[in-house]
Each structure stands twice: as C-alpha cells, then as structure tokens.
C-alpha cells in the first residue's frame, strides 16, 4: 500500500471515524482503524466497537492499492501533530507503516486487515429513508439527553424512533424524566426501533463536524442494525433488543395548574438558584406558584437564594420541588420564547409543552419537599 494525501483532510476523516473506536475491549483489532486504499484513488477508513461502526471515504493520490489496520490512538495523534501539508504513507509485507511529512518520518506497527470485522454491508433490498441532516440532529439533541446513562438499566439507555403514517416520534426516558419529540413525516410504511442514546448522540456530532447540515442524509434499516449515510460517511448502529416502555400511558391526561412562562427567564433563574442547590449536593429547588408569580428558592449550608418570575397562571396555587438539572436540560433543549408547564400536585409529574402545537412533550418528576 502506498499513497499520499492532505494532512487536514486525513485528520478530519480520522476525527469522525475515531468515534467508533473503543479502548474497553479484549479484542486488540477493535482498538484499530482499517485503512483500505483502492486503485481508483480512494482511501476508506473504518472503525467499530460493535455497537457503532463508521466508514469514511476520502480522495487520495494512490501509487499502490492495499490495506492495513493501525492503532487508532497512536496513528491519530501522529496525523494531528503533523504540519498542514501532504503526507506520504506506505506499508510493507511485515505490516509496518511508514509515515512521512516534510522533515518527519514515523514507522509504526500495524495489524492484519483480515482480522478486522466485516462491517456496514448494504444490500439492494434494504429499506431506505431520506431526511434533512439538520432535522435529524435537532430531533436527537432534543431527545437523547433524557435516556438513562446506567448501562444496567437495559432498554431505557436507548432512544425509541418510531414512525406512524404521518408523524415521526423520538422518545427517551430514565425513570425521572422523559422527552418526546414529534415531527411531521410520511414514511412508506410505519416502523420503530430502539438504538443506544449514547451511540446515536455520536450521529449528531458527526453532522456537526461535517457541516452542510441542510443537505440530505439517508437511513437504511435492517433487522438488527440501521445505517446512516452522509455523503462519503456511513455509520452503522446496532439495534437494542427488548420492548420499549409504553410511554403514552405515562403522560398525564389533565392538569389543575397551567403556567405560561418565559423560557429564558425561567432558565436563567434556575441556573442562579442551582448554584446553591449544587452546594447542598441534592440539586433541589423549590417553586412556589402564587397568583401571577413563581418564586424559586434554594437553600444550603452556604446560604439561600430567591428568584421571582412573572407568569400567566390558570388554576390553583402550588408549591413543588425539582431537581434543577432535570428542568434546565429541558429548557436548554428547546428554543421557544415561552413554554407551558402543566402540573397537578407536589408529587405528580410536571409536563412541559410548547404554547402552540405539539412538537415536544417533556415530563419531569418532582422531588418531595418538607
């Protein structure tokens, strides 16, 4: 194998592919990146941790086709530290790869490409859906944060993606909060699947890195995997097994208190109050809803804070406690000027919705207060 390419182009491709490299594995080959050079001037970089696999293909100047696996961390560190000019690489029969750039020359050990797993295969019968990249990124960012990060909790570490005849839903839940996002969507036929929320967050990051998020992407759906395609980048996600929680049964059917409140004002007030709630190590804030004012308070051994926010209220007065971070995550996920908060009692969930339409629904459990 022998080729040359621009340092910046190779470094960018490595940044994307490295998202699928794992250090927590007993298989050394999964700590590597497969480099495949073809006679038509293409270099394909591939990595996999078996939950997510990524391929990125770039144009290079090829003198000799071939393939080799390089250790991802070392190879990536070398490429990123080289100057922004052409890099020359070649491998030998003993699986060594030589990297030259200006006055620098590295010779590092590689591994046999035959040991690398066979990843990202798309056949002609695979179902395909086309979407705007910005649409997908927004839906992921507004949903995935509410999934559980505790691997022992199984299916709720995942995010549900489902399509009905006219709507696409994304849902995540961790037992204390739930995020549901809806968008108008007309698929050929309904579908649903669950993928790791942690893994699909990498899809959002890939879209950010490649830019041009107004372009379209493609989703290929198989029985045990889905593949996202963004131009020359393919990302394969393993589907999670099991039945997702029947989230519609959790949503409250009515409310006795409805607040119309400025989102930014509420977010900034909670951020200030949470300075002391964190000092108390429980993230607890109290919201006292009386007439047209919500009073937010927090107390710790280091002091106390009080914030007052004007609201439009329908229904009863109420005092309720929340984990401040859970509420902040919701308020940061949306960009509406105002939101609705629907409540019932100090021990029943709060529902956050837009003032118009139904593009999202966020549920957060209260914290019991004395």
Helices and strands as residue ranges (DSSP letters): E 2-6, H 7-17, G 18-20, G 28-31, E 32-38, E 42-48, E 52-59, E 61-64, E 66-71, H 72-81, E 86-91, E 96-101, E 104-111, G 113-115, E 127-132, H 133-143, G 144-146, G 151-157, E 158-163, E 167-173, E 177-184, E 191-196, H 197-210, E 216-221, E 225-230, E 233-238, G 247-249, E 257-262, H 263-279, E 284-290, E 293-300, E 303-310, E 312-315, E 318-323, H 324-333, E 338-343, E 350-354, E 360-364
